[in-house]
Amino acid sequence: MFNFDINRGRSRISALLASGLIALSGATFAGAALAQSQPAPAVSAAAEAAPAPVAAAEGAGAKAGGTAIVDNPYGIEALWKGSDAVAKTVLLLLLVMSVGSWYVIIVKLLEQTKIGRQAKKTTSQFWNAGSVQQGAENLEGSSPFRFIAEAGIEATKKHDGLLQHVGFNEWVTLSIQRAIERIQSRLQGGLAFLATVGSTAPFVGLFGTVWGIYHALTAIGVAGQASIDKVAGPVGEALIMTAIGLAVAVPAVLGYNWLVRRNKSVLDDVRAFGSDLHSVILASASKA
């Protein structure tokens, strides 16, 4: 009886233990399931929320990309800031050449245009006058035609002393020819500068190119490798120097050739006026 009770007690205890283990296992399983089910929304929410700043940043970058100005690390500004004294001297020299060339071109063009306008006025203001003196007074004070007329008038008044040994015709011819040569010298002023710039600017730019290539080789030697970031800057500097040299030389050469051709047309009018004035002075002197 006692053994049976013991066995029954053991069986009850075993049953209780078994039921407790089952309950504990169920609770554990339920807790695990609950733990797996609850963090999942948080993770997904975090995963869904995480791309939002990235997307916002990308959107802001896209908006800014439409209006933002990206500095060119290989432009002229970067060239000036990153260049040494030699490169800056070359740039300043090319700048002076360019400014001087355009100044000469504009000034000579205005001067030639003014003389062409004065040549047209000479036909009505000088040749329709009663005398050479009156015709000269009708012309503008800065007119080269008035300068030639006054030179011819002075030649008729100063043909005395030792100058009397020179024929009157020859003396008037020399006086008018000297006046024409002075006008020609004035018209050619500045053209030598254009010729100099046109012939030397490419070589000045080439010197800057050589200096830029030297910096490129130095950068390669210091870096120990020919990477594009080490070579792009100096090579870009060399190419910019070449382009600036050509940009300075081409307008100077074209301007020189253009002004020389226009000078020829202006001087043709001046020489024709001088020849006609010479004939008029000789005719007036023979009548007197």
C-alpha positions as CSV (number, residue, x, y, z in Angstrom):
1,M,0.0,0.0,0.0
2,F,2.8,2.3,1.0
3,N,4.7,1.4,-2.2
4,F,1.6,2.0,-4.2
5,D,1.1,5.4,-2.7
6,I,4.7,6.2,-3.3
7,N,4.3,5.1,-6.9
8,R,1.2,7.1,-7.2
9,G,2.9,10.1,-5.7
10,R,5.8,9.7,-8.0
11,S,3.4,9.4,-11.0
12,R,1.6,12.6,-9.9
13,I,4.8,14.4,-9.4
14,S,6.0,13.3,-12.8
15,A,2.7,14.4,-14.3
16,L,2.9,17.8,-12.6
17,L,6.5,18.2,-13.7
18,A,5.6,17.2,-17.2
19,S,2.7,19.6,-17.3
20,G,5.0,22.4,-15.9
21,L,7.6,21.7,-18.5
22,I,4.9,21.8,-21.2
23,A,3.6,25.1,-19.8
24,L,7.1,26.5,-19.5
25,S,7.9,25.5,-23.1
26,G,4.7,27.0,-24.3
27,A,5.4,30.3,-22.5
28,T,8.9,30.3,-23.9
29,F,7.7,29.7,-27.3
30,A,5.0,32.3,-27.0
31,G,7.5,34.8,-25.6
32,A,9.9,34.1,-28.5
33,A,7.1,34.5,-31.0
34,L,6.0,37.7,-29.3
35,A,9.6,39.0,-29.4
36,Q,9.9,38.1,-33.0
37,S,6.6,39.7,-33.9
38,Q,7.0,43.0,-32.0
39,P,10.5,44.2,-33.1
40,A,9.7,43.4,-36.7
41,P,7.7,46.6,-37.3
42,A,10.3,48.7,-35.6
43,V,13.0,47.3,-37.8
44,S,10.9,47.8,-40.9
45,A,10.0,51.2,-39.8
46,A,13.6,52.1,-39.3
47,A,14.4,50.5,-42.6
48,E,11.7,52.6,-44.2
49,A,12.6,55.7,-42.4
50,A,16.3,55.4,-43.1
51,P,16.1,56.1,-46.8
52,A,14.1,59.3,-46.2
53,P,17.1,61.5,-45.3
54,V,19.0,60.0,-48.1
55,A,16.2,60.6,-50.5
56,A,15.8,64.1,-49.1
57,A,19.5,64.7,-49.5
58,E,19.5,63.4,-53.0
59,G,16.5,65.6,-53.8
60,A,18.2,68.6,-52.3
61,G,21.4,67.8,-54.2
62,A,19.4,67.5,-57.4
63,K,17.7,70.9,-56.7
64,A,21.0,72.5,-55.9
65,G,22.7,70.9,-58.9
66,G,20.5,72.9,-61.2
67,T,21.6,76.3,-59.9
68,A,24.9,75.7,-58.1
69,I,28.1,76.9,-59.8
70,V,30.9,74.4,-59.6
71,D,34.4,76.1,-59.6
72,N,36.7,74.9,-62.3
73,P,39.9,73.8,-60.7
74,Y,41.8,74.1,-64.0
75,G,40.4,77.5,-65.2
76,I,42.2,80.8,-65.6
77,E,41.4,81.8,-62.0
78,A,42.9,78.6,-60.7
79,L,45.9,79.1,-63.0
80,W,46.5,82.6,-61.6
81,K,46.2,81.4,-57.9
82,G,48.3,78.3,-58.4
83,S,51.0,79.7,-60.7
84,D,54.4,81.0,-59.6
85,A,56.1,84.3,-60.4
86,V,57.3,83.2,-63.8
87,A,53.8,82.1,-65.0
88,K,52.2,85.3,-63.6
89,T,54.8,87.4,-65.4
90,V,54.0,85.7,-68.7
91,L,50.3,86.2,-68.1
92,L,50.8,89.9,-67.3
93,L,53.0,90.4,-70.4
94,L,50.4,88.8,-72.6
95,L,47.7,91.0,-71.0
96,V,49.7,94.1,-71.7
97,M,50.3,93.0,-75.3
98,S,46.6,92.4,-75.8
99,V,45.4,95.7,-74.3
100,G,48.1,97.6,-76.2
101,S,47.1,95.9,-79.5
102,W,43.4,96.7,-79.2
103,Y,44.2,100.3,-78.1
104,V,46.4,100.8,-81.2
105,I,43.8,99.2,-83.5
106,I,40.9,101.3,-82.2
107,V,42.9,104.6,-82.1
108,K,44.3,104.2,-85.6
109,L,40.9,103.2,-87.0
110,L,39.3,106.3,-85.6
111,E,42.2,108.4,-86.9
112,Q,41.9,107.0,-90.4
113,T,38.2,107.4,-90.4
114,K,38.6,111.1,-89.4
115,I,41.1,111.7,-92.2
116,G,38.8,110.1,-94.7
117,R,36.0,112.4,-93.6
118,Q,38.3,115.4,-93.9
119,A,39.4,114.4,-97.4
120,K,35.8,114.6,-98.5
121,K,35.3,118.0,-97.0
122,T,38.5,119.3,-98.7
123,T,36.8,119.1,-102.1
124,S,34.3,121.7,-101.2
125,Q,36.1,123.7,-98.5
126,F,39.5,124.1,-100.1
127,W,39.3,123.9,-103.9
128,N,36.3,126.2,-104.1
129,A,38.2,129.0,-102.2
130,G,39.6,132.1,-103.9
131,S,43.2,131.4,-102.9
132,V,45.4,128.8,-101.3
133,Q,45.5,130.9,-98.1
134,Q,41.7,131.1,-97.9
135,G,41.4,127.4,-98.7
136,A,43.8,126.5,-95.9
137,E,41.8,128.6,-93.4
138,N,38.6,126.9,-94.3
139,L,40.0,123.5,-93.3
140,E,40.1,122.1,-89.8
141,G,43.1,122.9,-87.6
142,S,43.9,119.2,-87.1
143,S,43.4,118.3,-90.8
144,P,46.5,116.9,-92.5
145,F,45.4,118.6,-95.7
146,R,45.6,122.0,-94.0
147,F,49.1,121.0,-92.8
148,I,50.2,120.3,-96.3
149,A,48.6,123.6,-97.6
150,E,50.4,125.6,-94.9
151,A,53.7,123.9,-95.8
152,G,53.2,124.9,-99.4
153,I,52.4,128.5,-98.4
154,E,55.4,128.7,-96.1
155,A,57.6,127.4,-99.0
156,T,56.6,130.4,-101.2
157,K,57.3,132.9,-98.4
158,K,60.7,131.5,-97.4
159,H,62.3,131.1,-100.7
160,D,65.1,133.5,-99.9
161,G,68.8,133.6,-98.8
162,L,70.6,130.4,-99.6
163,L,67.3,128.8,-100.6
164,Q,67.3,131.0,-103.7
165,H,70.0,128.7,-105.1
166,V,67.3,126.0,-105.2
167,G,64.7,126.3,-107.9
168,F,61.3,127.5,-106.8
169,N,59.7,124.4,-108.3
170,E,62.1,122.1,-106.5
171,W,61.8,124.0,-103.2
172,V,58.0,123.8,-103.2
173,T,58.1,120.1,-104.2
174,L,60.5,119.4,-101.3
175,S,58.4,121.3,-98.8
176,I,55.1,119.5,-99.8
177,Q,56.9,116.1,-99.9
178,R,58.3,116.6,-96.3
179,A,54.8,117.4,-95.1
180,I,53.4,114.3,-96.7
181,E,56.2,112.2,-95.2
182,R,55.4,113.5,-91.7
183,I,51.7,112.6,-92.2
184,Q,52.8,109.2,-93.3
185,S,55.0,108.7,-90.3
186,R,52.1,109.7,-88.1
187,L,49.7,107.3,-89.7
188,Q,52.2,104.5,-89.3
189,G,52.7,105.1,-85.6
190,G,51.7,102.1,-83.5
191,L,51.9,99.7,-86.4
192,A,55.3,98.6,-85.3
193,F,53.9,97.6,-82.0
194,L,51.2,95.5,-83.7
195,A,53.9,93.8,-85.8
196,T,56.0,93.1,-82.7
197,V,53.0,91.6,-80.8
198,G,51.9,89.5,-83.7
199,S,55.4,88.0,-84.1
200,T,56.3,87.5,-80.4
201,A,53.1,86.7,-78.6
202,P,53.0,83.1,-79.8
203,F,56.6,82.6,-78.5
204,V,55.7,84.2,-75.2
205,G,52.7,81.8,-74.9
206,L,55.0,78.9,-75.9
207,F,57.4,79.9,-73.1
208,G,54.4,79.6,-70.7
209,T,53.7,76.2,-72.3
210,V,57.2,74.9,-71.7
211,W,57.1,76.2,-68.1
212,G,53.8,74.4,-67.6
213,I,55.2,71.1,-68.9
214,Y,58.1,71.5,-66.6
215,H,55.8,71.8,-63.7
216,A,53.9,68.7,-64.9
217,L,57.2,66.7,-65.0
218,T,58.1,68.0,-61.6
219,A,54.7,66.9,-60.2
220,I,55.2,63.4,-61.7
221,G,58.6,63.1,-60.2
222,V,57.5,64.1,-56.8
223,A,54.4,61.9,-56.8
224,G,56.3,58.9,-58.2
225,Q,53.4,58.1,-60.5
226,A,51.8,59.8,-63.6
227,S,48.3,60.1,-62.1
228,I,45.8,62.4,-63.8
229,D,45.4,64.5,-60.7
230,K,49.1,65.3,-60.6
231,V,49.4,66.1,-64.3
232,A,46.1,67.7,-65.2
233,G,46.8,71.1,-63.5
234,P,50.2,71.8,-65.0
235,V,49.2,70.5,-68.4
236,G,46.1,72.6,-68.3
237,E,48.3,75.6,-67.4
238,A,50.4,74.9,-70.5
239,L,47.5,74.6,-72.8
240,I,45.9,77.8,-71.5
241,M,49.2,79.7,-72.0
242,T,49.3,78.5,-75.6
243,A,45.7,79.6,-76.2
244,I,46.3,83.0,-74.7
245,G,49.4,83.6,-76.8
246,L,47.5,82.8,-80.0
247,A,44.5,84.9,-78.9
248,V,46.9,87.9,-78.5
249,A,48.8,87.3,-81.7
250,V,46.0,86.7,-84.1
251,P,44.1,90.0,-83.6
252,A,47.4,91.9,-83.7
253,V,48.4,90.4,-87.1
254,L,44.9,90.9,-88.6
255,G,44.8,94.4,-87.3
256,Y,48.2,95.3,-88.7
257,N,47.4,94.1,-92.2
258,W,44.0,95.8,-92.1
259,L,45.4,99.1,-90.9
260,V,48.3,99.0,-93.4
261,R,45.8,98.6,-96.2
262,R,43.6,101.5,-94.9
263,N,46.7,103.7,-94.6
264,K,47.5,103.1,-98.2
265,S,44.1,104.4,-99.2
266,V,44.4,107.5,-96.9
267,L,47.9,108.3,-98.2
268,D,46.7,108.1,-101.8
269,D,44.3,110.9,-101.0
270,V,47.0,112.9,-99.2
271,R,49.5,112.5,-102.1
272,A,46.9,113.5,-104.6
273,F,46.1,116.6,-102.7
274,G,49.8,117.4,-102.4
275,S,50.3,117.0,-106.1
276,D,47.3,119.2,-107.0
277,L,48.4,121.8,-104.4
278,H,51.9,121.9,-106.0
279,S,50.4,122.6,-109.4
280,V,48.2,125.3,-108.0
281,I,51.1,127.1,-106.2
282,L,53.3,127.0,-109.3
283,A,50.5,128.4,-111.4
284,S,49.8,131.2,-108.9
285,A,53.5,132.0,-108.7
286,S,53.8,132.2,-112.5
287,K,50.9,134.6,-112.7
288,A,52.3,136.8,-110.0
